[in-house]
Amino acid sequence: MIKNNHISFLLCNNVDKNKFIETLILTNKLDQLDLKNLKGILFSDITINKLIEEEDKHDTINVPTKNNRKFRSLSSGEQKKAFLQYCLAQNFEYIILDNPFDHLDKNYRIELSQILSSIANSVLLIQLTNREDEILPFISKRLLIKDNTLTIEKLENTPIKKLQTINLPIPNTYQLFDYKFNNILKFDNVSVSYGAQQIINNISWTVKKGDFWHLTGPNGSGKSTLLSLINGDNPKAYGQNIYLFNKKKGSGESVWEIKKRIGYFSTSMTELFARNHTLEQMILAGFFDSIGLYQKPTNLQQKIVEQWIAIIDLSAFKKTPFIKLTISQQRIALIVRAIVKNPLLLILDEPFEGLDDENLALVTTIINAVIAKTKITTIYVSHRTDPRITPTAIFELTPSKTGSTGKITNII
């Protein structure tokens, strides 16, 4: 029976997931599975990114979405919901679930688990995950892959070492902005709609120098919209009462002037880095807010990046093309890229997604150490909570028919 054949692979972050998936699907070399002549699909950010590329290339919508919106305009969680409905409608014989709970809010994770349980008697489910606690409860066959030899071990016999602290010091800050204003960001009754759909409604929110905010809310509540208003990419910011660095947005500053003061990370950024720039070059490019390195860095900048690469334990990959790194290595490098210039405002959009327990500990320690040393103003977005991360306040979006409203909870 199908339900007895479901299988879960716990992948450590140094496993090249693309290579593993290729082996699983194309070469079918895993003794545990025989997928020949079966109709299946990969439920993954990888597939979603390809859909977005096709939409951009051909200006078409290949997967039905709410209000017929393009995939790129949806949040990561909304993309995943829409893609799942598409997968279920195709009557596939197997579905490879690549970190299926990433980007999803708590309620939809529960709903997704129930949906997968309900189809488990008719569809073969193959789960790939980086976290042991996210293995679907009805899957009893649980295997571990530690590295790119793709050697398979039983999970229960091979406990994973978890990193708790960083022994290397955080590098000295590259630059200190001389500013006397106290408000880094201010929204004053900001509303955004797309067509007839109201996304956010009369949002008021002030972020002061040195604050550490957790921006949260269910999928589709407008978190991505808020971030796009801040980061300079959304034209709906203009004409609104939005103030960045004590200056009203749209009063003469360029997008690049805004980006110079913001360090930004999102899991979707990896799709932007398709050229053969090295890991070192990609992090150095963070000083210049460019996708690749087109300016000559100073000796100090090179030294700082070298220290950071050592902290994230990727010194051996310094000259490796960024696109050759594993997805998790790319994400951690991009988090460092956002931090390296010591921006006035650091925005981390889902920095914990796709990380195993060891690298989750690494990233949380980096965030805490940077905030403690630099007092950098930080906004992080996540559906997950981690006891090692202690924001000073929470801004929570709550959806309604008239658009999401915001609620502030002060912690410290």
Order of alpha helices (4+ residues) and beta strands (2+ residues): beta-alpha-beta-alpha-alpha-beta-alpha-beta-beta-beta-beta-beta-beta-alpha-beta-beta-alpha-beta-alpha-alpha-alpha-beta-alpha-beta-beta-beta
